Amino acid sequence: MARLTITLSDARYRALKETAARRGKTIGATIEDCLDRAGIKTIASATDLVAQARRQSNLCEAPALALAIKETRAARRRRK
């Protein structure tokens, strides 16, 4: 697993640490959760998501990908 060094304000670090403790998770796991919710995924997991959508909808690849992109964008707009 890769390591990363980031710089946060003291207040942001305390908030992150408190959130992780409240959830019973590590800071790293909390950051991973946030990245997942933000839609930041590996190409492999995005490909799997498209394949799953295609199987469930009986769409071929191009319409399934278009639908996945549309739904992802809509979800991101709702989070703003």
The first five atom37 places (N, CA, C, CB, O) and aatype in JSON, in Angstrom:
{
  "aatype": [12, 0, 1, 10, 16, 9, 16, 10, 15, 3, 0, 1, 18, 1, 0, 10, 11, 6, 16, 0, 0, 1, 1, 7, 11, 16, 9, 7, 0, 16, 9, 6, 3, 4, 10, 3, 1, 0, 7, 9, 11, 16, 9, 0, 15, 0, 16, 3, 10, 19, 0, 5, 0, 1, 1, 5, 15, 2, 10, 4, 6, 0, 14, 0, 10, 0, 10, 0, 9, 11, 6, 16, 1, 0, 0, 1, 1, 1, 1, 11],
  "atom_mask": [
    [1, 1, 1, 1, 1],
    [1, 1, 1, 1, 1],
    [1, 1, 1, 1, 1],
    [1, 1, 1, 1, 1],
    [1, 1, 1, 1, 1],
    [1, 1, 1, 1, 1],
    [1, 1, 1, 1, 1],
    [1, 1, 1, 1, 1],
    [1, 1, 1, 1, 1],
    [1, 1, 1, 1, 1],
    [1, 1, 1, 1, 1],
    [1, 1, 1, 1, 1],
    [1, 1, 1, 1, 1],
    [1, 1, 1, 1, 1],
    [1, 1, 1, 1, 1],
    [1, 1, 1, 1, 1],
    [1, 1, 1, 1, 1],
    [1, 1, 1, 1, 1],
    [1, 1, 1, 1, 1],
    [1, 1, 1, 1, 1],
    [1, 1, 1, 1, 1],
    [1, 1, 1, 1, 1],
    [1, 1, 1, 1, 1],
    [1, 1, 1, 0, 1],
    [1, 1, 1, 1, 1],
    [1, 1, 1, 1, 1],
    [1, 1, 1, 1, 1],
    [1, 1, 1, 0, 1],
    [1, 1, 1, 1, 1],
    [1, 1, 1, 1, 1],
    [1, 1, 1, 1, 1],
    [1, 1, 1, 1, 1],
    [1, 1, 1, 1, 1],
    [1, 1, 1, 1, 1],
    [1, 1, 1, 1, 1],
    [1, 1, 1, 1, 1],
    [1, 1, 1, 1, 1],
    [1, 1, 1, 1, 1],
    [1, 1, 1, 0, 1],
    [1, 1, 1, 1, 1],
    [1, 1, 1, 1, 1],
    [1, 1, 1, 1, 1],
    [1, 1, 1, 1, 1],
    [1, 1, 1, 1, 1],
    [1, 1, 1, 1, 1],
    [1, 1, 1, 1, 1],
    [1, 1, 1, 1, 1],
    [1, 1, 1, 1, 1],
    [1, 1, 1, 1, 1],
    [1, 1, 1, 1, 1],
    [1, 1, 1, 1, 1],
    [1, 1, 1, 1, 1],
    [1, 1, 1, 1, 1],
    [1, 1, 1, 1, 1],
    [1, 1, 1, 1, 1],
    [1, 1, 1, 1, 1],
    [1, 1, 1, 1, 1],
    [1, 1, 1, 1, 1],
    [1, 1, 1, 1, 1],
    [1, 1, 1, 1, 1],
    [1, 1, 1, 1, 1],
    [1, 1, 1, 1, 1],
    [1, 1, 1, 1, 1],
    [1, 1, 1, 1, 1],
    [1, 1, 1, 1, 1],
    [1, 1, 1, 1, 1],
    [1, 1, 1, 1, 1],
    [1, 1, 1, 1, 1],
    [1, 1, 1, 1, 1],
    [1, 1, 1, 1, 1],
    [1, 1, 1, 1, 1],
    [1, 1, 1, 1, 1],
    [1, 1, 1, 1, 1],
    [1, 1, 1, 1, 1],
    [1, 1, 1, 1, 1],
    [1, 1, 1, 1, 1],
    [1, 1, 1, 1, 1],
    [1, 1, 1, 1, 1],
    [1, 1, 1, 1, 1],
    [1, 1, 1, 1, 1]
  ],
  "atom_positions": [
    [[0.85, -1.17, 0.0], [0.0, 0.0, 0.0], [0.9, 1.24, 0.0], [-0.97, 0.0, 1.23], [1.92, 1.29, 0.69]],
    [[0.51, 2.22, -0.78], [1.28, 3.46, -0.9], [1.09, 4.34, 0.34], [0.88, 4.23, -2.17], [0.05, 4.29, 1.0]],
    [[2.11, 5.12, 0.62], [2.04, 6.08, 1.72], [1.99, 7.48, 1.11], [3.26, 5.93, 2.69], [2.53, 7.73, 0.04]],
    [[1.32, 8.38, 1.83], [1.13, 9.74, 1.34], [1.29, 10.7, 2.5], [-0.25, 9.91, 0.66], [0.78, 10.46, 3.6]],
    [[1.98, 11.78, 2.27], [2.1, 12.82, 3.28], [1.33, 14.04, 2.79], [3.6, 13.18, 3.56], [1.54, 14.51, 1.67]],
    [[0.43, 14.54, 3.63], [-0.34, 15.74, 3.28], [-0.22, 16.75, 4.4], [-1.83, 15.38, 3.01], [0.11, 16.4, 5.54]],
    [[-0.49, 17.98, 4.09], [-0.46, 19.04, 5.09], [-1.89, 19.54, 5.29], [0.48, 20.21, 4.65], [-2.56, 19.95, 4.35]],
    [[-2.34, 19.49, 6.55], [-3.67, 19.96, 6.91], [-3.54, 21.02, 7.99], [-4.57, 18.8, 7.39], [-2.57, 21.04, 8.75]],
    [[-4.53, 21.89, 8.06], [-4.55, 22.83, 9.18], [-4.76, 22.03, 10.46], [-5.67, 23.92, 9.0], [-5.27, 20.91, 10.42]],
    [[-4.37, 22.59, 11.58], [-4.57, 21.89, 12.86], [-6.05, 21.58, 13.09], [-4.03, 22.73, 14.02], [-6.4, 20.5, 13.57]],
    [[-6.91, 22.53, 12.75], [-8.34, 22.33, 12.95], [-8.87, 21.19, 12.08], [-9.12, 23.62, 12.65], [-9.67, 20.38, 12.54]],
    [[-8.43, 21.13, 10.82], [-8.88, 20.07, 9.92], [-8.36, 18.71, 10.39], [-8.39, 20.35, 8.47], [-9.09, 17.72, 10.35]],
    [[-7.12, 18.67, 10.86], [-6.56, 17.41, 11.37], [-7.34, 16.92, 12.59], [-5.07, 17.6, 11.73], [-7.66, 15.74, 12.69]],
    [[-7.65, 17.83, 13.51], [-8.43, 17.45, 14.7], [-9.81, 16.92, 14.3], [-8.59, 18.65, 15.67], [-10.29, 15.93, 14.85]],
    [[-10.44, 17.6, 13.34], [-11.76, 17.16, 12.88], [-11.68, 15.77, 12.24], [-12.34, 18.17, 11.88], [-12.55, 14.93, 12.46]],
    [[-10.65, 15.54, 11.45], [-10.46, 14.23, 10.82], [-10.21, 13.15, 11.87], [-9.29, 14.28, 9.83], [-10.78, 12.06, 11.8]],
    [[-9.37, 13.46, 12.82], [-9.06, 12.5, 13.89], [-10.3, 12.19, 14.73], [-7.94, 13.06, 14.79], [-10.54, 11.03, 15.07]],
    [[-11.09, 13.21, 15.07], [-12.31, 13.01, 15.84], [-13.34, 12.2, 15.06], [-12.91, 14.36, 16.25], [-14.02, 11.33, 15.62]],
    [[-13.46, 12.48, 13.77], [-14.41, 11.73, 12.93], [-14.02, 10.27, 12.86], [-14.48, 12.33, 11.52], [-14.87, 9.39, 12.98]],
    [[-12.75, 10.01, 12.66], [-12.27, 8.62, 12.6], [-12.55, 7.9, 13.92], [-10.75, 8.58, 12.28], [-13.01, 6.76, 13.91]],
    [[-12.28, 8.55, 15.03], [-12.52, 7.94, 16.35], [-14.0, 7.67, 16.56], [-11.97, 8.84, 17.47], [-14.38, 6.61, 17.06]],
    [[-14.83, 8.62, 16.19], [-16.28, 8.47, 16.34], [-16.81, 7.29, 15.53], [-17.0, 9.75, 15.92], [-17.73, 6.59, 15.96]],
    [[-16.22, 7.07, 14.36], [-16.65, 5.97, 13.5], [-15.94, 4.65, 13.83], [-16.39, 6.32, 12.05], [-16.27, 3.6, 13.28]],
    [[-14.98, 4.73, 14.74], [-14.23, 3.53, 15.1], [-13.32, 3.05, 13.98], [0.0, 0.0, 0.0], [-13.09, 1.85, 13.82]],
    [[-12.8, 3.99, 13.2], [-11.94, 3.68, 12.06], [-10.62, 4.42, 12.19], [-12.63, 4.03, 10.73], [-10.48, 5.34, 13.0]],
    [[-9.66, 4.01, 11.39], [-8.4, 4.74, 11.33], [-8.59, 6.0, 10.48], [-7.26, 3.85, 10.75], [-9.58, 6.13, 9.76]],
    [[-7.64, 6.9, 10.57], [-7.69, 8.1, 9.72], [-7.6, 7.67, 8.25], [-6.53, 9.09, 10.08], [-8.32, 8.21, 7.41]],
    [[-6.73, 6.71, 7.94], [-6.59, 6.23, 6.57], [-7.89, 5.65, 6.03], [0.0, 0.0, 0.0], [-8.27, 5.93, 4.89]],
    [[-8.58, 4.85, 6.85], [-9.85, 4.27, 6.41], [-10.91, 5.35, 6.22], [-10.35, 3.23, 7.43], [-11.73, 5.26, 5.31]],
    [[-10.88, 6.37, 7.06], [-11.83, 7.48, 6.93], [-11.58, 8.24, 5.63], [-11.71, 8.44, 8.14], [-12.53, 8.61, 4.94]],
    [[-10.32, 8.47, 5.3], [-9.99, 9.14, 4.04], [-10.41, 8.28, 2.86], [-8.48, 9.46, 3.97], [-10.96, 8.8, 1.88]],
    [[-10.16, 6.97, 2.92], [-10.59, 6.05, 1.85], [-12.1, 6.15, 1.63], [-10.19, 4.59, 2.18], [-12.57, 6.21, 0.5]],
    [[-12.87, 6.16, 2.73], [-14.33, 6.28, 2.63], [-14.72, 7.58, 1.93], [-14.98, 6.23, 4.04], [-15.6, 7.59, 1.06]],
    [[-14.07, 8.67, 2.3], [-14.36, 9.97, 1.69], [-14.05, 9.96, 0.2], [-13.57, 11.09, 2.39], [-14.8, 10.52, -0.6]],
    [[-12.93, 9.34, -0.18], [-12.58, 9.26, -1.6], [-13.6, 8.43, -2.37], [-11.19, 8.65, -1.77], [-13.97, 8.78, -3.49]],
    [[-14.06, 7.35, -1.76], [-15.09, 6.53, -2.41], [-16.37, 7.33, -2.62], [-15.39, 5.28, -1.57], [-16.97, 7.28, -3.69]],
    [[-16.79, 8.07, -1.58], [-18.01, 8.87, -1.69], [-17.86, 9.99, -2.71], [-18.37, 9.46, -0.33], [-18.84, 10.42, -3.32]],
    [[-16.63, 10.46, -2.9], [-16.39, 11.52, -3.88], [-16.31, 10.98, -5.3], [-15.09, 12.27, -3.54], [-16.18, 11.73, -6.26]],
    [[-16.4, 9.66, -5.43], [-16.38, 9.06, -6.76], [-14.99, 8.82, -7.29], [0.0, 0.0, 0.0], [-14.82, 8.55, -8.48]],
    [[-13.98, 8.91, -6.44], [-12.6, 8.67, -6.87], [-12.34, 7.18, -6.77], [-11.57, 9.49, -6.02], [-12.2, 6.63, -5.68]],
    [[-12.27, 6.54, -7.94], [-12.16, 5.09, -8.0], [-11.05, 4.69, -8.96], [-13.5, 4.46, -8.42], [-10.64, 5.46, -9.82]],
    [[-10.57, 3.48, -8.78], [-9.6, 2.95, -9.74], [-10.31, 2.65, -11.05], [-8.91, 1.66, -9.18], [-11.54, 2.52, -11.08]],
    [[-9.56, 2.55, -12.11], [-10.15, 2.23, -13.41], [-10.82, 0.85, -13.33], [-9.07, 2.26, -14.53], [-11.88, 0.64, -13.91]],
    [[-10.19, -0.08, -12.61], [-10.76, -1.43, -12.5], [-12.12, -1.39, -11.82], [-9.81, -2.35, -11.72], [-13.05, -2.06, -12.27]],
    [[-12.25, -0.63, -10.73], [-13.54, -0.6, -10.04], [-14.59, 0.14, -10.87], [-13.39, 0.06, -8.66], [-15.77, -0.2, -10.82]],
    [[-14.18, 1.15, -11.61], [-15.12, 1.85, -12.49], [-15.59, 0.92, -13.61], [-14.47, 3.13, -13.09], [-16.76, 0.92, -13.97]],
    [[-14.66, 0.14, -14.16], [-15.01, -0.83, -15.2], [-15.98, -1.88, -14.66], [-13.75, -1.51, -15.75], [-16.94, -2.25, -15.33]],
    [[-15.71, -2.34, -13.45], [-16.61, -3.31, -12.81], [-18.01, -2.72, -12.61], [-16.04, -3.77, -11.46], [-19.01, -3.4, -12.81]],
    [[-18.06, -1.46, -12.23], [-19.34, -0.79, -12.03], [-20.13, -0.72, -13.34], [-19.13, 0.62, -11.47], [-21.34, -0.97, -13.36]],
    [[-19.44, -0.39, -14.42], [-20.1, -0.33, -15.72], [-20.59, -1.72, -16.13], [-19.14, 0.24, -16.79], [-21.7, -1.87, -16.64]],
    [[-19.76, -2.74, -15.92], [-20.16, -4.11, -16.26], [-21.38, -4.54, -15.45], [-19.0, -5.09, -16.02], [-22.29, -5.18, -15.98]],
    [[-21.4, -4.2, -14.18], [-22.54, -4.54, -13.33], [-23.81, -3.83, -13.82], [-22.25, -4.15, -11.85], [-24.88, -4.44, -13.89]],
    [[-23.68, -2.56, -14.15], [-24.84, -1.81, -14.66], [-25.34, -2.42, -15.96], [-24.48, -0.33, -14.87], [-26.55, -2.53, -16.18]],
    [[-24.4, -2.83, -16.83], [-24.8, -3.41, -18.1], [-25.53, -4.73, -17.91], [-23.58, -3.62, -18.99], [-26.53, -5.0, -18.57]],
    [[-25.02, -5.57, -16.99], [-25.68, -6.85, -16.72], [-27.09, -6.65, -16.18], [-24.86, -7.68, -15.72], [-28.02, -7.35, -16.58]],
    [[-27.24, -5.69, -15.28], [-28.53, -5.48, -14.65], [-29.54, -4.8, -15.57], [-28.35, -4.66, -13.4], [-30.75, -4.95, -15.38]],
    [[-29.06, -4.07, -16.54], [-29.97, -3.31, -17.4], [-30.16, -3.94, -18.77], [-29.47, -1.9, -17.56], [-31.0, -3.48, -19.55]],
    [[-29.39, -4.97, -19.06], [-29.43, -5.61, -20.38], [-29.05, -4.64, -21.5], [-30.82, -6.18, -20.64], [-29.51, -4.79, -22.63]],
    [[-28.22, -3.66, -21.19], [-27.72, -2.73, -22.2], [-26.38, -3.21, -22.72], [-27.6, -1.29, -21.62], [-25.65, -3.89, -22.01]],
    [[-26.05, -2.87, -23.96], [-24.71, -3.16, -24.45], [-23.76, -2.09, -23.9], [-24.68, -3.19, -26.03], [-24.19, -1.17, -23.2]],
    [[-22.47, -2.22, -24.2], [-21.45, -1.41, -23.54], [-21.64, 0.1, -23.67], [-20.12, -1.78, -24.09], [-21.59, 0.81, -22.67]],
    [[-21.85, 0.6, -24.86], [-21.94, 2.06, -25.05], [-23.11, 2.69, -24.28], [-22.09, 2.38, -26.54], [-22.89, 3.68, -23.58]],
    [[-24.33, 2.16, -24.38], [-25.42, 2.75, -23.6], [-25.22, 2.58, -22.08], [-26.75, 2.11, -24.01], [-25.61, 3.45, -21.31]],
    [[-24.61, 1.47, -21.67], [-24.36, 1.27, -20.24], [-23.36, 2.3, -19.73], [-23.84, -0.16, -19.97], [-23.54, 2.85, -18.64]],
    [[-22.31, 2.56, -20.49], [-21.32, 3.55, -20.09], [-21.94, 4.94, -20.05], [-20.12, 3.53, -21.05], [-21.69, 5.7, -19.11]],
    [[-22.74, 5.28, -21.03], [-23.4, 6.59, -21.04], [-24.3, 6.76, -19.82], [-24.23, 6.77, -22.34], [-24.33, 7.82, -19.2]],
    [[-25.04, 5.71, -19.48], [-25.91, 5.76, -18.31], [-25.09, 5.91, -17.02], [-26.79, 4.5, -18.24], [-25.47, 6.67, -16.14]],
    [[-23.99, 5.18, -16.93], [-23.14, 5.27, -15.73], [-22.58, 6.68, -15.57], [-21.99, 4.24, -15.81], [-22.55, 7.21, -14.46]],
    [[-22.14, 7.28, -16.64], [-21.61, 8.65, -16.59], [-22.7, 9.62, -16.18], [-21.01, 9.06, -17.96], [-22.48, 10.49, -15.33]],
    [[-23.86, 9.47, -16.76], [-25.0, 10.36, -16.43], [-25.35, 10.25, -14.94], [-26.23, 10.0, -17.29], [-25.54, 11.27, -14.28]],
    [[-25.45, 9.03, -14.44], [-25.81, 8.83, -13.04], [-24.72, 9.33, -12.09], [-26.09, 7.36, -12.78], [-25.02, 9.9, -11.04]],
    [[-23.46, 9.13, -12.46], [-22.34, 9.61, -11.63], [-22.37, 11.13, -11.54], [-20.99, 9.13, -12.2], [-22.22, 11.69, -10.46]],
    [[-22.56, 11.78, -12.65], [-22.63, 13.25, -12.66], [-23.81, 13.76, -11.84], [-22.73, 13.78, -14.09], [-23.68, 14.75, -11.11]],
    [[-24.93, 13.09, -11.95], [-26.11, 13.5, -11.18], [-25.86, 13.34, -9.69], [-27.35, 12.68, -11.61], [-26.24, 14.2, -8.89]],
    [[-25.22, 12.25, -9.3], [-24.93, 12.01, -7.89], [-23.96, 13.07, -7.36], [-24.34, 10.6, -7.69], [-24.12, 13.55, -6.23]],
    [[-22.97, 13.43, -8.15], [-22.01, 14.46, -7.73], [-22.68, 15.82, -7.59], [-20.85, 14.55, -8.72], [-22.36, 16.57, -6.68]],
    [[-23.61, 16.14, -8.49], [-24.33, 17.42, -8.38], [-25.17, 17.47, -7.12], [-25.22, 17.65, -9.6], [-25.27, 18.51, -6.47]],
    [[-25.79, 16.34, -6.77], [-26.62, 16.29, -5.55], [-25.79, 16.49, -4.3], [-27.37, 14.96, -5.46], [-26.29, 17.03, -3.31]],
    [[-24.53, 16.09, -4.31], [-23.67, 16.21, -3.13], [-23.17, 17.62, -2.91], [-22.5, 15.27, -3.23], [-22.74, 17.96, -1.81]],
    [[-23.21, 18.46, -3.93], [-22.66, 19.83, -3.8], [-23.53, 20.7, -2.96], [-22.49, 20.47, -5.14], [-23.21, 21.87, -2.76]]
  ]
}
